Amino acid sequence: MAGVFRDRDLDRRGRVREVTLHDGFLRHKSFRWLKISAALSLAVTLGYFMADVTPRPNGGSWYGYTLGTIAVLLILWLTLLGVRKRWMTRGRWSLKAWTSAHVYLGLSLIVIGTLHTGFQLGWNVHTLAWALMMLVIVSGIWGIIAYAALPKALSSNREELTQTQMLEGLRAIDRQLHEAAQPLAPSQAALVQKSLDQNVFAGGLWRRLSGRHRGCATARALRGIRRGDGLEKVQSLLERKSAMLARLRRHLQLKAMLEVWLYVHVPATFALIAALTAHITSVFFFW
Amino acid sequence: MDRVRIAIVGSGPAGLSAAARAAQLGLSHVLLEKTDHLSDTIYKYQKGKHVMATPSALVLRSDLDFDAGKRELVLGTWDSQTAKHKVNVRYRSEIKAIEGEAGAFRLALTDGAVIEAETVVLAIGTQGNPNLVRCPGANLPHVQYQLDDPGEYVDEHITVIGSGDAGIENALGLAADAAQGNTVTILNRSGDFARAKGANVKLLNEAAERGRITIRLETTPAEIRPGEMVLETRDGQETIRCDRVIARMGSAAPRAFVEACGIEFSSADREAFPKLSPTFESTKPGIFVIGALAGYPLIKHCMNQGYDVIEFINGNKGLKPADEPLLEAKFAKFKARRSVDEWLELLRTNVAILHELSPLQMREFMLDSEVRAYKPGEMIFERNDPGSSLFAIAQGSVLVEVDKDNPRITVPIEQGSVFGEVGLISGRRRGATIRAGENAVIVEVSRTAALKLMASVPAAKRALTRISVERQLLQMFGSGLTAADLAEVIDASEVITVPAGKHIITEGDEGQDIFVIRVGSMIIEKQVGGKPVFLNYLPAGSYVGEMALIAGGKRTATVKAAIKSEVIRLPGDAFLKLVKARPRLLDKLRADMADRQSINSFIESRKDSFSGVVDMYSATAGFLIENGIGEATDVLLIDENLCVGCDNCEKACADSHDGLSRLDREAGRTYAHLHVPTSCRHCEHPHCMIDCPPNAIHRGPDGEVFIDEKCIGCGNCQRNCPYGVIRMDSVPPKKPPLFAWLLLGLGPGPGEPDKAWKYKDKKEGAEKPKKAIKCDMCAGIKGGPACVRACPTGAAIRVAPEQFLGVSRLERETD
């Protein structure tokens, strides 16, 4: 992942060795948080089997309370990533380390939270909290996969162009199309006009995510204007527009895919906190 | 007939200031102005032009106020203050001749009047005497020598003649507004615009690229006709449409007139100035010359001279120069009571590189320098401190800690010599800690003063070059060498400037010379399998060429300049002699060579097994160097394998710095998913510093290049930066705190607020001017650069080039 940043160095015996100068959030400090959260998961699992809880493992036992307290503190701390990210305070903290910890400690909640239930699931507010937690975690895993797989495609697709430049390029082509379409027959001019009128951003989330643009007026204009006398210019402009549109749509699609999981992850987190409040209050009130 | 004590000719800054002083002292005087307004040269500046007040260190001593600002403001101040001081101005008074002797001069005016004066102050400047177009049709009415308001002309074909700043500024002004519809052409007799400011040339080229201005190089006017113009080009004559000609070809002293007054010039040279005494009196007793005509083109100098000359005429012989209090302050902290003149003389005689300076040059030099006393053992600077100033030892001596691990190993530098020259020349951090050896008086010379000194005093430049070469070799080779050992090699050495991309060593060539990189950086490449493979990056302060010298044979790799650089060539035979005399040097060279060979063989071994990896490494290094990393000291890179495009780096940057982001993540070049965003690289010799009128750009204690609050928003730095990392903007209003946004939705949220919010929330009358904004590496913010701290995935990193461009680390470890 970080090949280009590998520095070659000599060890004491004069041999060349490679030193990695930077890591992504998953590999941060040689998987420090993966190790910590694995150890934590292992410890609570061992504890689960060793703790002498009667009549059976249960959220209301002393061990259940311990796990529940750990889990709720973890959930609240994990939620704070959203604040940390936006709160540019001074000091020696790194958001990458926070993300790394967030990911691995979040995953460890699968173990801690589930053991806390003692596998007693049902149709009640307590299980709702557990289910919401799992939803948050699953959407988080989806996010990790997106973060691991998509950045490369985003970078390759834009080829040094910024989104603003893509939009400006599109507008420049539109201006030329407008000029070039003046001599066309009314039916063909109407096709070009439709392409000029169509809003790139229209079509909603599904269209953006799926990358399918059936109603694309530019594609239709390109089909409708066959090669003929004096049409080469319009046609080549439409082809350029089509290529630019494809790039921009791919760009918007990738950006949407990198973000859309957050629209599950974050609201589900708040629902989880609400459900947790209900869960904890009810447990203490209806002992 | 009028009779006055002092007649002042010309109402520019010099004459005006002189007249104001005369009025203030109650001397009978008259200020003669050719036109119907004051200060014609500045009056004729383009509307709204920013008038600069350099040198900033110089104190203004005049009865008139002057500060940098718009032309209109400067003129308005002078007009009102001239009236307030009751200066006796006579407009539309052009002098025809000056006759008579001191005490009874007769000034004949073109309107027939005659004025009698005891003394005459000539402050006529040079602008009233522009160089004229010399071709048929030059006297047609549409040929003009000035441009007051470029907005006056619409839909015209205008040709500007002249390649200086005035011509370029006029052409840009005429073409600035596309709605005016002017077709602007600029003619330049030569092939480049060498006389103009770099920033102006850049603007001109940009305007040409956008099709706003046509630049015609190596072209002169052959004939001017109504409506058209014949041009003499490299490829023969050509006729273009032309409704107006604006000739800005410089000006010269109106020598014939001045000589007719009985004043001698210093030489027959066209650009020579009149001979003057220290009180500005010319060779004709009673006639004084000040201002641009005396050779001082800067407004502040002129105004001070106007004040001083009247004081001198009024008999104030003890008047000290205006900078006296500044210099007194510099020496005030010393116990030894010496006058400024005594101090300057002491420094001049004690410091070798200052020997040839005149008293006036010494004053200017000291304005940009500092003098300090140090007790024995007191630190002057520490290894790895950033700094580009030069130090000279006026008294005492200093000790250099040559070994970073053992501060007790020191080398002395004696009185009269200099140190810190490596930082001055290469822009790199200090190589060693230096402490005072005994009670010492040290002069710290700023980079600008040192460069000025080297440019004006050739002997100082020679001395400094020799010292720096000698020191660099001693520091680099170590091995118990002494200055005496190196004398022969240094005598035979030469300093060569290498343009970017040029080879200093070519693989397969014969040659045994050693090259030491003094300024800039080099890259080493080797042909492997028919392709050049990047081997190493060498920053200033390293050397190459030892392999062929020790092992014999042909050059094994190519060394070329990554950016414009300077190298010291040490002839192979002289160096070989030194190596034979000093076996420890040979050991050192062998050790360095072994390290390099290890890298070479590593690359070659990898070449067979993973040729793709090596190609990639090589191409990536090439890409980075193309993008200015060769001159960078600290650069932000983004690994696009990890970047999710959240722009949290930009938001963090804006939130750490007044709500304005100093980086553009998405813009910039990318290669193999390695992205160089638009963000400051903190160059070794920053281009932005080159032409900053208020001198507001500095290098800070951590090596960061930053802009301080003196910025006037002129935009020169933005134009001079080749990487486009400086933006001009005004600070937005303060946002509500983060939690108010998180919980209540108040304000625009994290990051740079958008234009709409900025506009909506700005307070009436509290608009802030646009200023230059750039990365300061989050200097003073605990935790370091916000962009890196705020990256959630670890894609953003900051690096120095030698950290990842190969193995310069080797040199550091074997030092």
Interface residues (C-beta under 8 A of the other chain):
Chain A: M1 A2 G3 V4 F5 D7 R8 D9 L10 G14 R15 V16 L21 H22 D23 G24 F25 H28 V83 K85 R86 W87 M88 R90 G91 R92 W93 S94 L95 K96 W98 T99 A146 Y147 L150 P151 K152 L154 S155 S156 R158 E159 E160 T162 Q163 T164 K255 L258
Chain B: A594 D595 S598 I599 F602 V613 M616 Y617 T620 D639 E640 N641 L642 C643 V644 G645 C646 N648 K651 A652 D655 S656 D664 E666 A667 G668 R669 T670 A672 H673 L674 H675 L738 L742 G749 P750 I781 K782 G783 G784 A786 V788 R789 A790 C791 P792 T793 G794 A795 I797 V799 Q803 F804 G806 V807 R809 L810 E813
